[in-house]
């Protein structure tokens, strides 16, 4: 895509230029599932002037049926032509903000939750919250099994990487959608892949994460394969993470950088990291929101579970990449625990709010832990004051349910609905009788 449109007139010009016949209006539900409905290009003016009404009662986390009228208001800066649709009488997408019929922002809209967090950062003097998420995924032969396409490992190529052509096509499609790709490669697990988008402002990156996920799935489907962002689809193999690089900017400069600090971190940078460490357990249900997420967050598979930070040590929850002279603007933190099946709007919002809480309240950053935390005995971790992430969704959601920070971030309506939905998911899971239990207990009990 060329320069992104800035207003409705720009979008109309692009619609004419690209012979666009249909526009898909995109938004997400509370869990980050992409929702869409299509309008004729002739309805575009009305969509920009008045929004497009729809029934929100069937959208997970939205209002009940008695107050279900919603309005989708297109954001012109998110217009893009879908490269996997026909070029004649083509199809474009545009993200929407969700409003009430009174044209006020809807409190249950995940995009609005992130906007509120960004407003707080701005009020505290920060211009930009940059995010660089690294989403991993698996390619399987179909959506009914976990039959892998290769036995490749990290950075493997040619015969060990059956997905190199589909990755190439995915990168080209993402670039057509206005998403800058920095890296793409085979990941550690068999048939596991990663395509890294260049960092950007948080709201755009959340939109880009949603675009990335559907693009990966659409291109895989062209090859007859199934792409999944399920955090832990294969027993005994690494799961899929979404390592999330973060930085704050103030007056165009990186607010995390301090040339006189031993770690080259400013007081704001240290407090921001301390905020995410302090609140990690209570926001875990947001960045790891599924029962399956906690099958990934176990020691031994590169997924961090211990609440500590480091510069080199990838077993810690937070890594601060080593400073390189001349690259002051790239000073950042990397949170390694989120997974790619999260709702990126809510995840970026709680991460930002936790970091800002640290800055506002002056949290102290503990010393870095450069030891391999997986090799420490439980007593040693306890002595060092190193906490562990929740071990199950059930544990995580009960900690979240007590969190004043998450309540403020999500707002009362979304907070209550999220806790309710996740408690139900955990209840549905814990009453199941699994094949593991039958194999283990039926013959002997």
Buried (B, 14 or more C-beta within 10 A) or exposed (E): BEEBBEEBEBBBEBBEEBEBBBBBBBBBBBBBBBBEEEBEBEEBEEBBEEBBEBEBBEBBBBBEEEEBEBBBBBBBBBBBBBBBBEEEEBBBBBBBBBBBEEEEBBBBBBBBBBBBBBEBBEEEEBBBBBBBBBBBBBBBBEEEEBEBBBEBBEEBEEEBBBBBEBBEBBBEBBEBBBBEBEEBBBBBBBBBBBBBBEBBBBBBBBBBBBBBBBBBBBBBEEBEBBBBBBBBBBEEBBBBBBBBBBBBBBEEEBBBBBEEEEBBBBBBBBBBBBBBBBBBBBBBBBBBBBBBBBBBBEBEBBBBBBBBBBBEBBBBBBBBBEBEEEEBBBBBBBBBBBBBBBBBBBBBBBBBBBBBBBBEEEBEBBEBBEBEBEEBEEEEBEEBEBBBBBEBBBBBBBBBBEBEBBBBBBBEBBBBBBBEBBBEBBEEBEEEEEEEEEEEEEEEE
